Amino acid sequence: MESGIRRYCRQLRLWTAAALLAATATAVPAQTVIDASRIGSVPIQKQVRTFRDLRYRNMAQQRYDFSCGTAALATLLRYGYGYADVSETELIKRMMVGADPQQVVKNGFSMLDMKRYVESIGLRAHGFRIDAEALYRLQMPVITLVEIRGYRHFVLVKGAQAGRVFIADPALGHRVVYENDFVKDWNGIVLAVLDDQPMASDSPLLNDRTSLALRQRMGALDSATSPAPVVEFGLVRMDLF
């Protein structure tokens, strides 16, 4: 009798073990075979640009309180006329020669300082007094001075469209300002920097704006054998300096 019970218990344990093995095999999914030859040896990388990076794309960012003028000029020379070796720091070093460092740190560089510098490297520069309407006819970016809460600040104006002015601001990056707000802070004077050849049509300063008029190039400029008069760039008022 006892041997029969023992046989029954042993058989029951075998059945239980078999049931557990079957349950385990059902619960664990079969592993997928991976073809190692399809896996690259180099990890996949994707460049991520922050909103801050996009704000300052294709322009020189101002690093010092007094350097808004040199940053605006560096942006124009580098991304407008292709002077790849020009930076804000390099311009400060070059324009500081013969200047009073204390005055520069206190007041920054002036438009006349910029004019003298660009002429020293073979370019031309002209100062103009224009009205807001002329901003819509600009065919090249210009440097201008605005006053923000009592602080005088140089920016690069790329043009205007539909009541908005497109600005490359060395302190704040690319931004769009309502024309009425811009005019309140603006003295109407701009500095145009010119080369014997027009600005390249693929310049981000010409293409990174929505105004179609600002993208147009005058055919006469391409075939001109002498420097084009400044009036052809949309600046029609008297030359100031």
Residue pairs with C-beta under 8 A, 6 or more apart in sequence:
52 173
55 172
55 173
55 174
56 173
56 174
57 174
57 204
57 208
58 75
58 79
58 204
58 205
58 208
59 71
59 75
59 79
59 156
59 168
59 170
59 173
59 174
60 71
60 72
60 74
60 75
60 78
60 87
60 88
60 170
61 71
61 88
61 170
61 171
61 173
62 68
62 71
62 88
62 170
62 171
63 71
63 88
63 89
64 92
66 104
66 105
66 106
66 107
66 108
66 109
67 88
67 92
67 108
67 170
68 108
68 153
68 154
68 155
68 170
68 171
69 108
69 109
69 110
69 111
69 113
69 114
69 143
69 154
70 88
70 91
70 92
70 95
70 109
71 88
71 154
71 170
72 143
72 154
72 155
72 156
72 168
72 170
73 91
73 114
73 117
73 118
73 143
73 193
74 86
74 87
74 88
74 90
74 91
75 156
75 168
75 170
75 205
76 141
76 143
76 156
76 193
76 205
77 83
77 86
77 118
77 193
78 84
78 86
78 87
79 203
79 204
79 205
80 140
80 141
80 193
80 199
80 200
80 203
80 205
80 206
81 123
81 193
81 195
81 199
81 200
82 200
88 170
91 117
94 117
95 109
95 113
95 114
95 117
96 104
99 109
99 113
108 152
108 154
111 127
111 143
111 145
111 189
111 191
111 241
112 241
114 125
114 143
114 191
114 193
115 125
115 126
115 127
115 191
115 241
118 124
118 125
118 193
119 125
123 193
123 194
123 195
124 193
124 194
124 195
124 227
125 191
125 192
125 193
125 194
126 191
126 192
126 194
126 230
126 235
126 239
126 240
126 241
127 189
127 190
127 191
127 192
127 239
127 240
127 241
128 142
128 189
128 190
128 192
128 230
128 235
128 237
128 238
128 239
128 240
129 188
129 189
129 237
129 238
129 240
130 188
130 190
130 235
130 236
130 237
131 188
131 237
132 160
132 179
132 182
132 183
132 186
134 234
134 235
134 236
134 237
135 157
135 159
135 160
135 165
135 179
136 159
136 160
136 161
136 211
136 213
137 213
137 234
137 236
138 157
138 158
138 159
138 160
138 214
138 233
138 234
138 235
139 213
139 214
139 216
139 217
139 218
139 232
139 233
139 234
140 192
140 194
140 198
140 199
140 206
140 233
140 234
141 156
141 157
141 158
141 159
141 168
141 205
141 206
142 156
142 157
142 190
142 191
142 192
142 235
143 154
143 155
143 156
143 157
143 190
143 191
143 193
144 154
144 155
144 156
144 157
144 186
144 187
144 189
144 190
144 191
145 152
145 153
145 154
145 155
145 186
145 187
145 189
146 152
146 153
146 154
146 155
146 182
146 185
146 186
146 187
147 153
147 185
147 187
148 185
153 169
153 171
154 170
155 167
155 168
155 169
155 170
156 167
156 168
156 169
156 170
156 205
157 165
157 166
157 167
157 190
158 166
158 167
158 168
158 205
158 206
158 208
158 209
158 214
159 165
159 166
159 209
159 211
159 213
159 214
160 166
160 179
160 211
161 209
161 210
161 211
161 213
161 214
163 178
163 179
163 180
164 176
164 177
164 178
164 179
165 176
165 177
165 178
165 179
165 182
166 174
166 176
166 209
166 210
166 211
167 174
167 175
167 176
167 177
167 182
168 174
168 205
169 175
174 208
189 240
190 235
192 230
192 233
192 235
194 227
194 228
194 230
194 233
196 227
198 217
198 221
198 222
198 228
199 205
199 206
200 206
201 207
201 217
206 214
206 215
207 215
209 215
218 228
218 232
220 228
220 232
221 228
221 232
230 239
